[in-house]
Amino acid sequence: IPIVATYYRIALRSEELSVVIWGSKILGHLACIHTPIALQCVTVDLETAIEWIHSQTNLWRRLSACHILTQLIVNAPALFLNRIDDLIGNVWILLTDSESQIRDEASHLMAALLAMLSKKYENFRKKYFQEIFAEICRNLQKDKIEIVSGTIRALGQFLRYSLDSDEISLTSVIPQLLRLKFRRNLRSDLIEVIPEISQNDPNTFMSRDFDAFFNFQLECLRNPAEFSSRSPMLISIGKMFGSLAPHISTFNLKIQLEDFLKILTSVLRDPRLLQVERDAVIISLGNVG
């Protein structure tokens, strides 16, 4: 085991993402081995990851910390039995990092954390879910782009794991999110979280929030210059309609859908259309249909 640890620790210090992922997966496998020496190795790596979270000058250390913690949460949740509060605090540090790549990886780390709380620590689930949601609400009111961006990503993951029993209401959050649509550097984050918002309370979403969010999606689709691809908007719309399908029949969407189909037609006629965008159009049409 010490020899294996030597090699994956070299990988975890790499500045190549695929190598970091490879090293973290080996660590995850090692964490499943219930022997004293394996536990000792894994505990050392956990402490290293926590130290790397605070490495402000080295992006790769912070990125590696995201992958280490994700693997340990998935494969060795018992390590965190008495340190859940510290873990949540460290996840928030990564979620509000100045680098978008770190925030993206940290959103997957948040997903692993929420899954762990749901499956392994059910007795504490409601308490921690409410605390995380309270932090989301506070952070959405802040001005710093990186804090709001990471918080929107965290909200998307949170809504995938929240239950009615968590007593979570988006009533106060929706107006904050709709105000963010005017901040161009947050639009891509907002686009991706809309499908999860629509699933939280579909009937209320349809009657109160659908028009605002759908018009925002269409506006981004009409003006895609600020995005690297139109596929996120198309996929967002497709997923939203997919989740709303059972609730949509009682609402008149004729005008919005006609507008949407006109935009899709112009997108398909674009000679610069990427294959991934074409696939996204097909997914959107399928779900809307």
C-alpha positions in Angstrom: 0.0 0.0 0.0 2.8 2.6 0.8 4.2 2.0 -2.7 0.8 2.5 -4.3 0.4 5.7 -2.2 3.7 7.1 -3.4 2.6 6.8 -7.1 -0.9 8.2 -6.7 0.4 11.1 -4.6 2.7 12.0 -7.4 -0.4 12.0 -9.7 -2.3 14.2 -7.3 0.4 16.8 -7.5 0.3 16.9 -11.3 -0.8 19.9 -13.4 -2.7 17.7 -15.9 -6.3 17.2 -15.0 -6.6 13.6 -16.4 -3.6 12.6 -14.2 -5.1 14.2 -11.1 -8.4 12.3 -11.7 -6.5 9.1 -12.2 -4.7 9.6 -8.9 -7.9 10.5 -7.0 -9.6 7.4 -8.3 -6.8 5.2 -7.0 -7.1 6.9 -3.6 -10.9 6.2 -3.7 -10.2 2.5 -4.3 -7.7 2.5 -1.4 -10.2 4.1 0.9 -12.4 1.0 0.4 -9.7 -1.2 2.0 -10.4 -1.5 5.7 -7.0 -2.0 7.1 -5.0 0.1 9.6 -2.3 1.0 7.0 -4.9 2.0 4.4 -6.7 4.1 6.9 -3.5 5.8 7.8 -2.7 6.6 4.2 -6.2 7.9 3.5 -6.2 10.1 6.6 -2.9 11.7 5.6 -4.4 12.5 2.1 -7.5 13.9 3.7 -5.4 16.3 5.8 -3.4 17.2 2.7 -6.5 18.0 0.7 -7.8 20.3 3.5 -4.4 22.1 3.5 -4.5 22.4 -0.3 -7.9 24.1 -0.2 -6.2 27.1 1.3 -3.4 27.2 -1.3 -4.4 30.5 -2.9 -1.4 30.6 -5.2 -1.7 27.1 -6.7 -4.9 26.3 -8.7 -3.8 22.7 -9.3 -3.6 22.0 -5.5 -7.2 23.3 -5.1 -8.4 21.4 -8.1 -6.8 18.2 -6.7 -8.4 18.9 -3.3 -11.8 18.8 -5.0 -11.2 15.4 -6.5 -9.6 14.0 -3.3 -12.5 15.0 -1.1 -15.1 13.8 -3.7 -13.5 10.3 -3.8 -13.2 10.1 0.0 -16.8 11.2 0.5 -18.1 8.6 -1.9 -15.8 5.7 -0.7 -15.1 6.5 2.9 -17.9 8.6 4.4 -17.1 7.4 7.9 -14.0 9.6 7.8 -16.3 12.6 8.1 -18.5 11.4 10.9 -17.2 14.0 13.4 -16.2 16.7 10.9 -19.2 17.4 8.7 -19.4 21.1 9.7 -15.7 21.5 8.7 -16.3 19.7 5.5 -19.3 21.9 4.5 -17.2 25.0 5.3 -14.4 23.7 3.1 -16.8 22.9 0.3 -18.1 26.5 0.4 -14.5 27.8 0.2 -14.0 25.9 -3.1 -17.5 26.8 -4.4 -16.6 30.5 -4.1 -13.1 30.2 -5.6 -12.0 32.9 -8.0 -11.4 30.3 -10.7 -14.4 29.0 -12.6 -12.8 25.6 -13.1 -12.5 25.2 -9.3 -16.2 26.2 -8.8 -17.3 23.7 -11.4 -15.4 20.8 -9.8 -16.6 22.0 -6.3 -20.2 21.7 -7.5 -19.6 18.0 -8.1 -18.1 17.9 -4.6 -21.2 19.5 -3.2 -23.3 16.8 -5.0 -21.2 14.1 -3.3 -21.7 15.8 0.0 -25.4 16.0 -0.4 -25.7 12.4 -1.5 -23.6 11.3 1.6 -25.9 13.3 3.9 -28.9 11.7 2.3 -27.7 8.1 2.5 -25.2 7.8 5.4 -26.3 10.5 7.9 -30.0 10.6 7.6 -30.4 11.6 11.2 -28.6 14.9 10.5 -29.9 15.3 7.0 -32.7 17.9 7.6 -30.4 20.0 9.9 -27.6 20.2 7.4 -29.8 20.7 4.4 -31.5 23.6 6.0 -28.1 25.1 7.0 -26.8 24.7 3.4 -30.0 26.3 2.0 -29.7 29.2 4.4 -26.1 29.8 3.2 -27.3 29.7 -0.4 -29.9 32.4 0.4 -27.3 34.6 2.0 -24.7 34.2 -0.7 -27.2 35.0 -3.5 -27.5 38.5 -2.0 -23.8 39.2 -2.3 -22.0 41.2 -5.0 -18.9 39.2 -5.8 -19.3 37.3 -9.0 -17.4 34.2 -7.8 -19.6 33.8 -4.7 -22.8 34.2 -6.6 -21.7 31.9 -9.4 -20.6 29.1 -7.1 -23.8 29.5 -5.1 -26.0 29.1 -8.2 -24.1 25.9 -9.0 -24.6 24.7 -5.4 -28.3 25.5 -5.7 -28.6 23.3 -8.7 -27.0 20.4 -6.9 -29.0 21.1 -3.8 -32.4 20.9 -5.6 -31.5 17.5 -7.1 -31.3 16.1 -3.6 -33.8 18.1 -1.6 -37.1 16.5 -0.5 -40.4 17.9 0.6 -39.5 16.9 4.2 -36.6 19.3 4.1 -39.2 22.1 4.2 -37.4 24.2 1.6 -39.2 27.0 -0.2 -37.9 28.9 -3.2 -40.3 31.8 -2.7 -37.5 34.2 -1.6 -34.9 32.8 -3.9 -36.7 33.2 -7.2 -36.8 37.0 -7.2 -33.0 37.0 -6.4 -32.3 34.7 -9.3 -34.4 36.7 -11.8 -32.5 39.8 -10.9 -29.2 38.0 -11.7 -30.3 37.6 -15.4 -29.1 41.1 -16.0 -25.5 40.2 -14.9 -24.1 38.8 -18.1 -21.2 36.9 -16.4 -23.8 34.9 -14.4 -26.1 34.0 -17.2 -24.6 30.6 -18.0 -24.8 29.5 -14.4 -28.4 30.7 -14.2 -29.3 28.9 -17.5 -28.1 25.5 -16.1 -30.0 25.7 -12.8 -33.5 26.5 -14.4 -34.5 22.9 -14.9 -33.9 22.1 -11.2 -35.9 25.1 -10.2 -38.8 24.0 -12.3 -38.9 20.6 -10.6 -39.0 22.0 -7.1 -42.7 23.0 -7.2 -43.9 22.5 -10.8 -47.4 23.9 -10.3 -46.2 27.1 -8.7 -43.5 27.4 -11.2 -45.9 27.1 -14.1 -48.3 29.7 -12.7 -45.9 32.2 -11.3 -42.3 31.8 -12.7 -42.5 30.0 -16.1 -42.9 33.1 -18.3 -39.9 35.0 -16.7 -37.5 32.0 -17.0 -38.6 30.8 -20.4 -38.4 34.3 -21.9 -34.9 34.6 -20.3 -33.9 31.3 -22.0 -35.3 32.5 -25.3 -33.4 35.8 -25.0 -30.1 34.0 -24.5 -30.9 31.7 -27.4 -31.5 34.7 -29.7 -28.3 36.4 -28.6 -25.8 33.5 -28.1 -22.6 35.6 -28.6 -21.8 35.7 -24.9 -21.8 31.8 -24.8 -19.3 29.4 -26.2 -22.3 27.3 -27.6 -26.0 27.4 -27.8 -26.3 23.9 -26.5 -26.6 24.8 -22.8 -29.7 27.0 -23.6 -31.3 24.3 -25.7 -30.6 21.6 -23.2 -31.9 23.8 -20.4 -35.2 24.3 -22.2 -35.5 20.7 -23.1 -34.9 19.5 -19.5 -37.3 22.1 -18.2 -40.1 21.0 -20.5 -39.3 17.3 -19.7 -39.7 17.9 -16.0 -42.9 20.0 -16.4 -44.6 17.7 -18.9 -47.2 16.3 -16.4 -48.2 19.8 -15.3 -48.2 21.7 -18.6 -51.5 20.7 -20.2 -53.6 23.2 -18.3 -51.5 26.2 -19.4 -51.7 28.1 -22.7 -48.1 28.2 -24.1 -49.0 28.6 -27.8 -47.3 32.0 -28.2 -44.1 31.0 -26.4 -43.8 27.7 -28.2 -44.3 29.3 -31.6 -41.5 31.8 -30.8 -39.3 28.9 -29.6 -39.9 26.8 -32.7 -39.0 29.8 -34.9 -35.7 30.2 -33.1 -35.0 26.5 -33.4 -35.7 26.6 -37.1 -33.2 29.5 -37.5 -30.7 27.6 -35.4 -31.0 24.5 -37.6 -30.4 26.6 -40.7 -27.2 28.1 -39.4 -24.3 26.7 -41.4 -22.0 27.1 -38.4 -24.2 24.8 -36.3 -22.1 22.4 -34.2 -23.0 18.8 -33.9 -23.5 19.1 -30.1 -26.0 22.0 -30.8 -27.8 19.9 -33.4 -28.2 17.1 -30.8 -29.4 19.6 -28.2 -32.1 20.8 -30.6 -33.3 17.3 -31.1 -33.4 16.7 -27.3 -35.3 20.0 -26.8 -37.8 19.2 -29.5 -38.4 15.7 -28.1 -39.1 17.0 -24.6 -41.2 20.0 -25.8 -43.2 17.5 -27.9 
